[in-house]
């Protein structure tokens, strides 16, 4: 059974919260897909995950990379699961995927100060 978690951002940015969550996922041996709703956001996160810390980085790629299936973390705007992830993070109001049941865990990360995001999380 898929565990669906809600991560309520309030007074915090996704850029500060997501890297530690991804680090913990990798420590547990999980493969991850992070789904946003725009290519621009995906590209910004791609750059951020390489540089967010002076002494660390998160190995990852975007869904279109030629070696996407080998990457522990994939950033995507689509429902695809090119790396066989067992955990999916949904950001920027990305909808639950049609194949939600194939994941061990789905984490909906949303901005609690955004009424639209809060409504979407409640509906999910």
SEKE-675286 format. One record per residue (C-alpha): residue in one letter; x, y, z; residue number from 1. Coordinates in Angstrom, 2 decimals, padded with zeros to 5 digits. Layout:
BEGIN
<site><resn>A</resn><u>X</u><v>Y</v><w>Z</w><resi>NUM</resi></site>
...
This chain:
BEGIN
<site><resn>X</resn><u>000.00</u><v>000.00</v><w>000.00</w><resi>1</resi></site>
<site><resn>X</resn><u>001.30</u><v>003.43</v><w>-000.93</w><resi>2</resi></site>
<site><resn>X</resn><u>001.95</u><v>005.82</v><w>001.93</w><resi>3</resi></site>
<site><resn>X</resn><u>000.93</u><v>009.38</v><w>001.00</w><resi>4</resi></site>
<site><resn>X</resn><u>002.54</u><v>012.13</v><w>003.05</w><resi>5</resi></site>
<site><resn>X</resn><u>001.87</u><v>015.85</v><w>003.04</w><resi>6</resi></site>
<site><resn>X</resn><u>004.76</u><v>018.24</v><w>003.67</w><resi>7</resi></site>
<site><resn>X</resn><u>003.40</u><v>021.66</v><w>004.51</w><resi>8</resi></site>
<site><resn>X</resn><u>005.83</u><v>024.48</v><w>003.72</w><resi>9</resi></site>
<site><resn>X</resn><u>005.20</u><v>027.50</v><w>005.86</w><resi>10</resi></site>
<site><resn>X</resn><u>007.87</u><v>030.14</v><w>006.18</w><resi>11</resi></site>
<site><resn>X</resn><u>010.30</u><v>027.81</v><w>004.38</w><resi>12</resi></site>
<site><resn>X</resn><u>011.28</u><v>027.52</v><w>000.75</w><resi>13</resi></site>
<site><resn>X</resn><u>011.23</u><v>024.35</v><w>-001.28</w><resi>14</resi></site>
<site><resn>X</resn><u>014.91</u><v>024.95</v><w>-002.06</w><resi>15</resi></site>
<site><resn>X</resn><u>015.80</u><v>024.76</v><w>001.63</w><resi>16</resi></site>
<site><resn>X</resn><u>013.58</u><v>021.77</v><w>002.46</w><resi>17</resi></site>
<site><resn>X</resn><u>013.93</u><v>019.49</v><w>-000.57</w><resi>18</resi></site>
<site><resn>X</resn><u>017.69</u><v>018.69</v><w>-000.42</w><resi>19</resi></site>
<site><resn>X</resn><u>017.58</u><v>017.26</v><w>003.13</w><resi>20</resi></site>
<site><resn>X</resn><u>014.48</u><v>015.21</v><w>002.25</w><resi>21</resi></site>
<site><resn>X</resn><u>016.26</u><v>013.82</v><w>-000.81</w><resi>22</resi></site>
<site><resn>X</resn><u>019.40</u><v>013.09</v><w>001.21</w><resi>23</resi></site>
<site><resn>X</resn><u>017.33</u><v>011.07</v><w>003.70</w><resi>24</resi></site>
<site><resn>X</resn><u>015.67</u><v>009.21</v><w>000.85</w><resi>25</resi></site>
<site><resn>X</resn><u>019.04</u><v>008.22</v><w>-000.59</w><resi>26</resi></site>
<site><resn>X</resn><u>020.30</u><v>007.16</v><w>002.86</w><resi>27</resi></site>
<site><resn>X</resn><u>017.37</u><v>004.74</v><w>002.99</w><resi>28</resi></site>
<site><resn>X</resn><u>018.31</u><v>003.33</v><w>-000.41</w><resi>29</resi></site>
<site><resn>X</resn><u>015.27</u><v>004.77</v><w>-002.17</w><resi>30</resi></site>
<site><resn>X</resn><u>015.16</u><v>005.93</v><w>-005.77</w><resi>31</resi></site>
<site><resn>X</resn><u>013.22</u><v>009.16</v><w>-006.26</w><resi>32</resi></site>
<site><resn>X</resn><u>011.33</u><v>011.14</v><w>-008.87</w><resi>33</resi></site>
<site><resn>X</resn><u>010.61</u><v>014.80</v><w>-008.14</w><resi>34</resi></site>
<site><resn>X</resn><u>007.74</u><v>016.03</v><w>-010.30</w><resi>35</resi></site>
<site><resn>X</resn><u>007.05</u><v>019.72</v><w>-010.80</w><resi>36</resi></site>
<site><resn>X</resn><u>004.63</u><v>021.43</v><w>-013.15</w><resi>37</resi></site>
<site><resn>X</resn><u>007.07</u><v>023.46</v><w>-015.25</w><resi>38</resi></site>
<site><resn>X</resn><u>010.28</u><v>022.89</v><w>-017.14</w><resi>39</resi></site>
<site><resn>X</resn><u>011.65</u><v>026.15</v><w>-015.71</w><resi>40</resi></site>
<site><resn>X</resn><u>011.22</u><v>024.88</v><w>-012.15</w><resi>41</resi></site>
<site><resn>X</resn><u>012.84</u><v>021.57</v><w>-013.08</w><resi>42</resi></site>
<site><resn>X</resn><u>015.85</u><v>023.37</v><w>-014.57</w><resi>43</resi></site>
<site><resn>X</resn><u>016.18</u><v>025.64</v><w>-011.53</w><resi>44</resi></site>
<site><resn>X</resn><u>016.08</u><v>022.64</v><w>-009.17</w><resi>45</resi></site>
<site><resn>X</resn><u>018.60</u><v>020.84</v><w>-011.35</w><resi>46</resi></site>
<site><resn>X</resn><u>021.08</u><v>023.68</v><w>-010.89</w><resi>47</resi></site>
<site><resn>X</resn><u>020.25</u><v>024.06</v><w>-007.20</w><resi>48</resi></site>
<site><resn>X</resn><u>020.85</u><v>020.40</v><w>-006.31</w><resi>49</resi></site>
<site><resn>X</resn><u>024.42</u><v>020.60</v><w>-007.63</w><resi>50</resi></site>
<site><resn>X</resn><u>025.23</u><v>023.74</v><w>-005.64</w><resi>51</resi></site>
<site><resn>X</resn><u>023.00</u><v>023.89</v><w>-002.53</w><resi>52</resi></site>
<site><resn>X</resn><u>025.86</u><v>022.96</v><w>-000.18</w><resi>53</resi></site>
<site><resn>X</resn><u>029.59</u><v>023.60</v><w>-000.27</w><resi>54</resi></site>
<site><resn>X</resn><u>030.38</u><v>020.11</v><w>001.00</w><resi>55</resi></site>
<site><resn>X</resn><u>027.68</u><v>018.04</v><w>-000.65</w><resi>56</resi></site>
<site><resn>X</resn><u>025.65</u><v>017.46</v><w>-003.79</w><resi>57</resi></site>
<site><resn>X</resn><u>022.82</u><v>015.20</v><w>-004.77</w><resi>58</resi></site>
<site><resn>X</resn><u>023.41</u><v>012.87</v><w>-007.72</w><resi>59</resi></site>
<site><resn>X</resn><u>020.52</u><v>013.41</v><w>-010.09</w><resi>60</resi></site>
<site><resn>X</resn><u>019.43</u><v>014.07</v><w>-013.66</w><resi>61</resi></site>
<site><resn>X</resn><u>016.42</u><v>015.35</v><w>-015.51</w><resi>62</resi></site>
<site><resn>X</resn><u>013.99</u><v>012.89</v><w>-017.07</w><resi>63</resi></site>
<site><resn>X</resn><u>015.34</u><v>013.51</v><w>-020.57</w><resi>64</resi></site>
<site><resn>X</resn><u>018.93</u><v>012.55</v><w>-019.74</w><resi>65</resi></site>
<site><resn>X</resn><u>020.37</u><v>009.64</v><w>-021.67</w><resi>66</resi></site>
<site><resn>X</resn><u>021.33</u><v>007.90</v><w>-018.41</w><resi>67</resi></site>
<site><resn>X</resn><u>018.12</u><v>008.70</v><w>-016.50</w><resi>68</resi></site>
<site><resn>X</resn><u>017.52</u><v>005.04</v><w>-015.66</w><resi>69</resi></site>
<site><resn>X</resn><u>020.84</u><v>004.94</v><w>-013.77</w><resi>70</resi></site>
<site><resn>X</resn><u>020.20</u><v>008.02</v><w>-011.62</w><resi>71</resi></site>
<site><resn>X</resn><u>018.99</u><v>007.78</v><w>-008.01</w><resi>72</resi></site>
<site><resn>X</resn><u>017.03</u><v>011.05</v><w>-008.36</w><resi>73</resi></site>
<site><resn>X</resn><u>015.13</u><v>012.23</v><w>-011.43</w><resi>74</resi></site>
<site><resn>X</resn><u>013.59</u><v>015.68</v><w>-011.88</w><resi>75</resi></site>
<site><resn>X</resn><u>010.60</u><v>015.68</v><w>-014.21</w><resi>76</resi></site>
<site><resn>X</resn><u>007.47</u><v>017.49</v><w>-015.32</w><resi>77</resi></site>
<site><resn>X</resn><u>005.83</u><v>014.26</v><w>-016.46</w><resi>78</resi></site>
<site><resn>X</resn><u>004.40</u><v>011.20</v><w>-014.74</w><resi>79</resi></site>
<site><resn>X</resn><u>007.09</u><v>008.94</v><w>-016.18</w><resi>80</resi></site>
<site><resn>X</resn><u>009.30</u><v>006.93</v><w>-013.85</w><resi>81</resi></site>
<site><resn>X</resn><u>012.51</u><v>006.44</v><w>-015.87</w><resi>82</resi></site>
<site><resn>X</resn><u>014.68</u><v>005.36</v><w>-012.92</w><resi>83</resi></site>
<site><resn>X</resn><u>012.22</u><v>002.90</v><w>-011.38</w><resi>84</resi></site>
<site><resn>X</resn><u>011.71</u><v>005.16</v><w>-008.35</w><resi>85</resi></site>
<site><resn>X</resn><u>009.84</u><v>003.87</v><w>-005.34</w><resi>86</resi></site>
<site><resn>X</resn><u>009.33</u><v>007.38</v><w>-003.89</w><resi>87</resi></site>
<site><resn>X</resn><u>007.76</u><v>010.33</v><w>-005.69</w><resi>88</resi></site>
<site><resn>X</resn><u>007.82</u><v>013.95</v><w>-004.53</w><resi>89</resi></site>
<site><resn>X</resn><u>005.11</u><v>016.17</v><w>-006.01</w><resi>90</resi></site>
<site><resn>X</resn><u>005.84</u><v>019.88</v><w>-005.95</w><resi>91</resi></site>
<site><resn>X</resn><u>004.20</u><v>023.00</v><w>-007.37</w><resi>92</resi></site>
<site><resn>X</resn><u>000.74</u><v>021.42</v><w>-007.23</w><resi>93</resi></site>
<site><resn>X</resn><u>001.69</u><v>018.44</v><w>-009.40</w><resi>94</resi></site>
<site><resn>X</resn><u>-001.18</u><v>015.96</v><w>-009.40</w><resi>95</resi></site>
<site><resn>X</resn><u>-001.06</u><v>012.43</v><w>-008.05</w><resi>96</resi></site>
<site><resn>X</resn><u>000.13</u><v>010.14</v><w>-010.84</w><resi>97</resi></site>
<site><resn>X</resn><u>-002.21</u><v>007.56</v><w>-012.35</w><resi>98</resi></site>
<site><resn>X</resn><u>000.13</u><v>004.82</v><w>-011.09</w><resi>99</resi></site>
<site><resn>X</resn><u>000.32</u><v>006.04</v><w>-007.48</w><resi>100</resi></site>
<site><resn>X</resn><u>000.00</u><v>002.48</v><w>-006.18</w><resi>101</resi></site>
<site><resn>X</resn><u>003.36</u><v>001.50</v><w>-007.68</w><resi>102</resi></site>
<site><resn>X</resn><u>005.23</u><v>003.77</v><w>-005.23</w><resi>103</resi></site>
<site><resn>X</resn><u>006.04</u><v>002.95</v><w>-001.63</w><resi>104</resi></site>
<site><resn>X</resn><u>005.71</u><v>006.61</v><w>-000.72</w><resi>105</resi></site>
<site><resn>X</resn><u>004.33</u><v>009.74</v><w>-002.38</w><resi>106</resi></site>
<site><resn>X</resn><u>005.16</u><v>013.06</v><w>-000.74</w><resi>107</resi></site>
<site><resn>X</resn><u>003.08</u><v>016.09</v><w>-001.63</w><resi>108</resi></site>
<site><resn>X</resn><u>005.10</u><v>019.21</v><w>-000.82</w><resi>109</resi></site>
<site><resn>X</resn><u>002.97</u><v>022.34</v><w>-000.83</w><resi>110</resi></site>
<site><resn>X</resn><u>003.06</u><v>025.96</v><w>000.26</w><resi>111</resi></site>
<site><resn>X</resn><u>000.57</u><v>026.42</v><w>003.08</w><resi>112</resi></site>
<site><resn>X</resn><u>000.46</u><v>030.16</v><w>002.43</w><resi>113</resi></site>
<site><resn>X</resn><u>-000.85</u><v>029.54</v><w>-001.10</w><resi>114</resi></site>
<site><resn>X</resn><u>-004.62</u><v>029.00</v><w>-001.09</w><resi>115</resi></site>
<site><resn>X</resn><u>-004.59</u><v>027.12</v><w>-004.40</w><resi>116</resi></site>
<site><resn>X</resn><u>-001.85</u><v>024.77</v><w>-003.20</w><resi>117</resi></site>
<site><resn>X</resn><u>-003.65</u><v>024.18</v><w>000.08</w><resi>118</resi></site>
<site><resn>X</resn><u>-006.91</u><v>023.36</v><w>-001.75</w><resi>119</resi></site>
<site><resn>X</resn><u>-005.10</u><v>020.96</v><w>-004.09</w><resi>120</resi></site>
<site><resn>X</resn><u>-003.51</u><v>019.15</v><w>-001.14</w><resi>121</resi></site>
<site><resn>X</resn><u>-006.86</u><v>018.88</v><w>000.61</w><resi>122</resi></site>
<site><resn>X</resn><u>-008.48</u><v>017.42</v><w>-002.52</w><resi>123</resi></site>
<site><resn>X</resn><u>-005.70</u><v>014.86</v><w>-002.89</w><resi>124</resi></site>
